[in-house]
Structure formats: C-alpha cells, structure tokens
Amino acid sequence: MKKLTNIPFLEIESIPLLIKDFLTQKIQGFESQFFNLENIETQFLQKEKSFSLDKRKVLCEVLQNQYSDFQRSEKQQSNLEHLELENTFTVTTGHQLNLFTGPVFFIYKILQTIKLAEFLNEKFQTNYFVPLFWLASEDHDFEEINHFKTETHYYETKAKSGGAVGRIEVEDDFFITQFEEEFKDSVFGTELILLLKRAYKKGNTLSQATRIIVHELFADYGLLVIDGDEAKLKTEMKSVFKSELLHQDLYKTTQETIDFLTEKYGKVQVNPREINLFYLSETRDRIAFEDNQFVIVDKDRFFTEEEILAELENHPERFSPNALMRPIYQETILPNIAYIGGNAEIMYWLELTYYFEKLNLPFPILIPRNSMLMISEKTASKTKTLGLEINDFFKNFAVVTNRFLLKENEILPLLNQQEAQLKAQFNNLKVKAELTEKTFASLVEAEETRQLKSFQRMKKRLLRAEKIKQSEKLERLENVFLKIHPGNTWQERTYNFSVFYSDFGKEWLYNCYEELEVENSELVIFTI
C-alpha cells in the first residue's frame, strides 16, 4: 500500500461551491470558522473562558462511567486525566451508528480527528488536545444505518425501529454468518469476524456495538467516545431547551443566514423547524406547538406550557436535539474547539452562527473531512494505458469521455476550423450590418445562429459515431470508472472498511493516518 497522489478539493468538480468558497474564505462573516493556527488560538482562549469547571467535572464523570466496562489504553487513560485540566480541549467528529461502521469514510473522519489532535499538541504545547468521537445514538432513522456493503455483498440487520437507534438491542445477527462466509479466508478475516461477533452479540445495544468497534480500532490512538444520550449531560441543556420550547430562538436566528446561503448557493442542507426538539420514549417523536399546547407529533400526547417545562426540569433525558440542535448540545457539554464533518455537515453548521452568538457560545472551527480512495495497481495501470490520469476521474466525466473518444479524430479539427472561420465571417458581416437598418442586422444574427447550430449537430453525430466505432475502448473506460466510483459514487461512500482491513489489518489504518495532511482539504489516493 502506497500513496499515489492527492487532489485538492478545490480541483474536484463535485465538491459543492459553498465548501470551496468556505475553504478559500470567500463567504463574508465565516472567516473565523476557517482552520488556521491563528483561529485555533482564538478559539481555545474563548472556550477556556466559557467552559466552566463544573461542566468539565460532569463531562469527566460521564466519560469515566461510559468507559467503566472497557480496558482503556495508556493514551486513553492519559486523555481522560487531561480532560480534568482547564488547559485541555477536544477536537471532535461524530457519526450515525451504521452497522459495522457503514461506509469507510466513518474511519477516515476519525483518523483525521486523531491526527488533528496530535498536530495541535505539537503546535500549542502549553495546551492539550483530545480526539473525541460523538455517537449519534439518538437518531431514529434505523433504515439509514442498518446495512453495509462490501465489493460483492450487501449486509443488513432487522429490528423494531422508531426510537433512538442507540437503544435498539441486537436480535437479528444472521448477517454475521454471511459475513463470515465472505471473509473467513482473508488474511485478517478472522479478526474482523471476531470483532463483529463481539460487537453485535445478541442483547448488546447498537450504541454498545459501535463503541466496541471504535474502541478496538482506535483505543491505541487515544480516541475517546461519548454518548450524548445521558441524563447528566442533558441537564446542562435545560435552559437552552426551555428557551427553544418557549421562544423558538434557533428558527428565528437562522433565517437571515439561511436566506443569504439560499440566494448564493441554492437550497440549504437542513431547514430548521420552529421547535428543534424530539421527545424520547419508546419512540422518538417531534415536538410541535399547536392550538396553544405542545404536541408530540404522531402520538396522542399533549402538554400545557407548565407541564412540558416540569417534564423538562424532571426528565431532561427525554428531550432530544434534532440535527440542527445537536451542534449546540455538543458545544455546550464539551470543551471543543474544532469539528470535522462531511460537506453536508459543514453546510448545516454554517446556518447556526447567529444562534451560537445569541447563546454566547463559542462557535467551533469547522474542517471538512478529507477523503481517501484505494485502487489496485492494475486499475492505476489501466488509467495510464487509456492515456488518462487518475485526476480525470474526478472531473466532469462526460467531458472527459468525449475528449477521450475524439482525441485522435481527424474530422473534429476540421469542424472546429470551419466553425471558427464562419464566426469570423459573421463578425465582419455584423459590423457592416449594424450600419444598415435594424431588421437586416437581426436577420444576420439569426442566420449566424442557424448555421452555427449545424456545427453542433455535426459534432454530436460525430461523437455518436465514435462511440459506436470505439465501443470496446469506451467499455474499458467505463469499467475503470466503476472501479474508482463503484455504483457511480465515491468509493468511500460505498464500501465498508472491511474490504481493505481484511487484507492489511491495522497497518492499513496506520498508513491512512500517516498520509493524512490536516492542513489540507484533499482526496488522498492509494494503490493497494
């Protein structure tokens, strides 16, 4: 396994314009959220003032309790002890509880978070930084997380859904038998099978299962995992949740930013509701305010204002933040200075800046997670044979394909030459036509348009002819594309980490970690 190349996000067409503008600091008002050392220093000075010793004490108690059944690594123990000190901060990422971690970018974002903490520890030696993973245990969309894919198989588990997924207990473990059949002969297959069996033992919750996997893979790196489905942590959110119920501050404070982002970049990632909270029972249901009372949507349950505030006071654990409120929860209970997330996450975090201001809560540095791609030496060789670079597969592929098919065509240069001559002739004619009557000038322009369209038709027919003539070559190109983009999407969003870990084990993790450059936003490509 070795690094082949890297492609900056700014050179990849499919990276959203908002992310590119954020990375180049072109979005006015968001400059302080960009990752650089000056902003990091400002951030931990702000967090140091706002994060109380009482909050730090609660955080440490919760983490100690959540790790009570785990054998901690030396680095984890050191990080837990450091968190008790005022000069210690977290850098955080988080994810849903996908079955066996789901798509492999789950792994990459954790590695980047660990690497960022190490980088900051080197740069700011009077402070200390701890990598932390946030379990999205309160999500309720089980169908989003109940599966994963390898190169040849699709694995799925079944369970009763509707409540917080982290509380779901494993009952259907048939996927383990299927997984064992695929990986029993791989070099590190037995290691993966045993991990899967240990994590998804019947009776374990999905939160426990994910924690076991993440702990096994990253304990030696010092990564800590936190589960926000915890009464002690929710207690710290009582005042924020109360204000949300009574005043809908999140909705009101985000409208200006949403209007700005929508006008410039189109539809925003997540639109806030008037109340951005769920009510947790055996299910997780949205809270709304209708007819002068609080309603648990899809449930025959209602609260007066007095009743719901009493419920919040006595049972804060029954109130669950939605996707837009979760960042507030996270930044309230953690001494956090930076969040690493996917493009979609970064885009909805940016909606919240004024809400953070209203709460007097420091807004963290936002860092788009880096991407990785694993290709075989054979695939890398085929791209060269086709006369392409790996970068070409991350451009507009229709344009790349057309250029590929017409590269040696003798007719296209003639068409381009004739088209250029025609444009030049009409330009001369239009200059003279403007000296005459308007209708004649319009006639000349219409005739130019008509004749130039004929060149476009000829080029389309030429391309169609070349696709038929070079069908075998085109098929080879498309096959290479699908090796790089399985299912027509990025590999990291398709395959599970087991595809790569089964051959290389923890050496694969280490190699990925080593090649991550935390100061760059990029796609790193390896041959394996």
N, C-alpha and C positions, 0 to 999 in steps of 0.2 A: 504493500500500500504506500503510495507516494502522491504528494501534491502535484497536480498537473498545471493548474493555472488558477487565477482568480479573476472575477469580473465585478467591477464596482457596480452597485445598484443603479447609479446614475446612467450607466450604459446599457441597462436592461429595459427593453420597451415595456414589459408587462408590469413593472413596478409603478404603482399609482403616482400620478403627478403630485398629489399632496405630500406624499412621502419624500419625493425628490426635492420639492420646494422646502420641506422641513429640514432636510439634510443640508441644503445649501443656504439655509436661514433666509429664505425669501418671503416667509409668512410673517408679516408685521405683528409684533406682540408676543411671538413664541420663541424669541431668540434665547431667552434664559433657560428654556427647556432642552436646548441642544447640548449634546455631550461634548464638553471640553473641560480641561482641568480647572479653569477659572470658574466655570459654572458649578462644578463639583464642590469646590471650596466654599463658594457662596451657599450652596445647598446644605452642607453639613453644619455650617455656622448657624443657619436658620433653624435647622432641625434640632440642634443642640439646645436652643432657647425654648423651643416649643414642646419638646418631648420630655415629660416630667419623670422624675424618679419613681413615682407611683405607677405610671404606665409601664416603665421598664421592669419594675418588680412583678407586675401581673404577667407581662409577656414571658419573663423567665420562669415563673411558676407554671404557666400553661405548657411551655415547651418541655420543662422537666417532667411534667405529668404525661405529656403525649409520648415522650421517649422512655417511659418507665419500663416498658416491656422489651426494649431494644438494647443490644450491646453496642455502645457508642464507640466510634473510633477515637483515637487520640485527638485528631483535628476537630471532630465534633464536640468533644468534651471541652477543648480549649475555646471553641467558638461560643459554647453555652456560657462559659465562665466570663468571657469577654463581654457578652451582652449585658452583664450586670453593671458594666462601667459606662460612665457618661460619654466617653470619647469613642464608643463603638456604635457603628451604624450598619444597616443592612443594605444589600442590593438584591432585588427581588425579581423573580419571574413566577408565572403561575400557569396552570392549565387544567382542562377538564380531566376527569378520571377515566380516560379512554382505556378500553380493555387492553391489557398488556402494553400500555402507554400509547397505543394507536399509531398515528403516522410518526415517522422518525424525527421530524422537527421537534417533537417533545424533548428528545435527547439533546439536540443541538442547542436549544434555548437554555437548557440547564447548564451545559458546558460553558456557554458564553457568560452566564451569570457567575459561575465559579471563577472563570478567567478574569472577569472584570474585578471581582473582589481582590484577587491576587495582584492585579495591576495597580489598584488603588492603594493596597497595602504597601506596595513599593514606592508609590509616589508621595504618599502622605503618612510618614512613619510615626507621627505623634498621635495618629488616629488608627482605628482598626475597623475593618470591613468584613462582614459575614455574608456569605451567599445563602439565600433563603428561597425555598420553593413553596408557593401557596397552592394548597389543594382546593380546587374549585368544587368542594364537596356538596354545596347547596344547590347546584344546578338541578333541574328536574327533567331535562330532555334526555331520557335514557337511550332513545334510538340514535342519538348523535354519538354516543360513546360506547355502544355495546358490541363493537366489532373492530377487527383489524385485518390488514391484508399482507400477504407475502407475494412473492413473484408468481406463485402458482395456486395459492389457496386463499379463501375468504373464511375468516373465523368469526363466530357470533355466539353470544350467550343470551339467554332469555331470563326475564324477571318481571315481577309486577312493578310498573313504573307509575310516575305521577308525583312522588315525593322527592325529597332531597336524595340524589343518587348516591351520595357517600354513605347513606344509612342502609342501602339495599344490601341484603345478605346473599352470598353466592349459593345458588341451588343447582343451576344448570351448569355442569362442568364438562359436558361432552366435548367441547372444543379442545380440551386438554388432550384427550385421546387422539383427536385428529391431528393436533399439533405434534404430538409425539411421533406419529407415523411419518410426518414430513421431515422431522429434524433428528430422528434417532441415530442416523449415520453421519451427521455433521460433526466437525472437529469439536465444537463447543455446544453441540446439540443437547447433550445430557445435562450440562449446566443450565441451559435455558429451560429444559423440561422440568427440572427440579425446582427452579425458581417459580415457574408458572404454577406448579402443584402447591408449593408452599404459600404463594400469594393468594391463589384462588381456591384455597381449601374451603369446603362447604362450611357455612356458618360465619366465615370472615365477611366483613362489610367491604364495599368497594373502596372506601377510604383506607381501610387497613391493607387491602391488597395493593393499592397504588403506593402506599407508604413503604411496604415491604420491598417492592421492586426498586423504587427510587433509593431506598437505604442500601440495598445490595449493590447497586451500581455506583453510588456516589458518596457513600459514607467516608471512604478514604480521602475524598477531596474536601471533607469538612462541611458538605452541604447539610443544612437543616431544613426540615419540612414542617409547615404549620397548617393546621386545620382550623379554619375560621368558624366552624360550626361548634361553638363553645360559649357557654353562658357567661363566663368571666370576661371574655373579650367583648361579647355583645353588650355587656353592662356599660362599657366605655362609650357606646354609641347611643345611649338613651337620649341625650339632649339633641343629637342630630336627627335621630329617628322621630322624636317628638315634633321637632320643627318641620320635618318633611310631611308628617301627617297633618299638621295644622296650617302650614303656610306654603307648602309646595315650592320650597326655595330652589331645588335643583332645576325644576322645569323653568322657573322664571329667570334664573340667572344664566341659563344656557341658550336662550332664544337668540340673543344678539350674535353670539359666536356661531350658532347653527346657521343663521341667515347668511352670515359672512362666508362660511365654508361652503354652503349650498350654492351661493351665487358664483363662487370662484371654481368649485370643484365638482358640483353636482350633488346628488343625494348623499346625506351624511350616513355614517356607518350604523349608528343607533339613534333613534329618536326617543327622547325622554317621555315618560308618562307624567301625569300630574302628580301621582304618588308612585315612587320608585321602590316600593317595598312589597315583599310577599309575606304571607302568613304561613308558618310551618306547623303542620300537624302530621297526620299520616300522609298527607299530600302537601304540595307547595302551591299556594294559590295567591293570585294578585289581590292587593288591597285597593279598593276604589272608594271614592266619596260620592254618594248618590242620594238624592232626596233627604239631604240633611243628616245622613248617617253613614258610617263606614261599613262597606260591604266586602265580604270575602267572595270574590268572583267565582262563579260556578259552584258555590256552596250556599246552603240555606242558613247563612250565619250573618248576623248584623251586630254592630257595636254603636252605642252612642259615643260622643266625644269623651265623656267621663269614663266610660267602660274601656275604651281602647287604650286610653292613657294609663289606666290602672293595670291593664294587661301588659303593657309595655314596661311599666315600673316593676311588676312582679315576675314577669316572664320575658325578658328581653331576647332570650334564645329562640323565641317563637317568631321573631321578626327577621326576615332575610332580605339582604340587599339584592337588587337586580344588577344587571351588567354595568349600568352607569353609576350606581351607588356603591358597588364593590370597591372601586378605587378609593373612595372616601373612607370606607371601613378599613381597608388595608393601611392607608397612610395615617390613620388615627391611632392604630394599635401598634404600629411598627416605627422604629427609628430609621425610616427608609429614606434613601437619597436618590435612588435610580431604579427605574423599572424597565426590564427588557421584554418586549412583546412583539407579536406579529404585526404586519402592516395594519390589519383591521383594528387590532387593539390600540395601536398608537393613534389611529384616526379618531376613535371614540374618546380616548383620554383627552385629546385636544379640545373637545367640546366643553370640558369641565373647568377651565382655568378660572372663570369668574366665580364659580361656585366655591372653589378652593379659597379664593380671596375672601368671600363672604364669611366663610368658616374660620378665617385666619389660620389656615392650614397650609404649610409649605407644599407647593406642587413639585413633584419629583422631576429629575432629569429623565427624559424618555429616549430609549435606544431601540431602534428597530432590530429585531433579531437577525443575525446573519444566517445565510443558507449554505447548504452543502449538497454536493452531488457525488455519487460513487459510480464510476463507469469501469467496465472491463478494459484491459489493454486492447482486446480485439475491437471493441467499439471505438476506442480512440484511434486505432489504426484505420478503421473503415472511414472515419471522417476525413482523414488525410487522403486516402485513396480517392474519395469523391471530390477532392480539391477544396474542402471546406475546413474551417476552424471550428472548434467547439463553441466559440462565442456566437457563431452564426445560428446556432440552435436556440439562442435566446433573443433573436431579433424577430421582426415580422416575418414569419416563416413562409407566408405566401410570396412575399417579395424575394426572399432567399431562393425559394424553389423556382420562381420564374427566371431569376438571374442565372441559376444553375442550369436550367434547360436551354436557355438561349445564349449561353456564354460563347459557344463556337459557331453560332448560326451566322451564315453569310448574308441572309436576306435582311435581318434586323438593322445592321448598319446602313444599308441602302435606304430602308424605310425612314430611319432617323435623319439621314442626309436629305432625302427628298422633302420630308416634313419641315426641316429647318429652312430649306430653300423657299418652300411655299409660304412659311411665316414671314420670311424676309420680303418676299414679293408683295404680300398683302400689307405689310407695314409701310412699304413705299407707296402703295396704292391708296392706303387710308390717309396718308399725309396730303395727297393731291385731292382725295375725295372730300376732305374737310373744307376745301376752298370752294366747293360747289354747294348745291342745295342739300338740306338735311336728309331727305329721303334717299338720295343716292348714297350718302355715307352709310346710312343704315343698311342699305342693300349690300354694300361691300362687306360690312361686318357679318351679316347673316351668311353670305356666301363663304366667307373665311371659316366660320363655324361649321358649315355643312361639309366643306372639303376636309377640314381637319378631323372631323368625326370619322371620315372614311379611313384615315390612317389608324385611328384607334380600333376600328373594326378589323382592319387587316392584321394588326398586332395581336388581337385576341384570337383570330383564326390561326395565325402563325403559332401562337403558344399552344393552342389546342392540337395542332398538327404535330408539334414537337412532343407533346405528352403521349400521343399515340406512338410516334416513332421511337421515343426513348422510354417506353413503358417499363422495361426491366430496370433501367437506371433510376427511374423515378421510384420504383418499388423499393430498391435498395436504400434510397434516400429516406423514404418514409419509414422503413424498418429501423434505420438508425435513429430517426427522430423519436420513435416509440420506445426505443431502448433508453433514451435520455429523458423522455416525457411519457412514462407509462400511463396509459389511459388518457393521453392528451393533457396531462397536468404535470406539475413538478414532481419529481421522484420523491422528495421529502414529504409531500402531502399524500403519497400513495402507499409506500411500503413501510412496514414495521421495522424497527431496529434489528429484529432477529435475523433478517435477511443478511445483514453484514456481520453481526455479532457471532453468528453461528460458525463463521469461517475464521474470525480473528480474535474473538473474545475481548477481554478488557484492553488489549493492545489497540483495538480499533477505537475505543473511547479515548485512550491516551493520545493517539495520533490526531484524532479530530481536535482534541483540546490543544495540542501543541501548535496546530496550524491556524487556530483562531486568532485574528487580529482585532482586539476590542476597539481600537481607534478607527477602524474602517468598517463601513457598511458594504458588504460584498457577498457574492456567491463564491465559495471555495470548491474547486473540483479536484477529485482524487481519481487515480486509477487503482484498481484493486485486482 
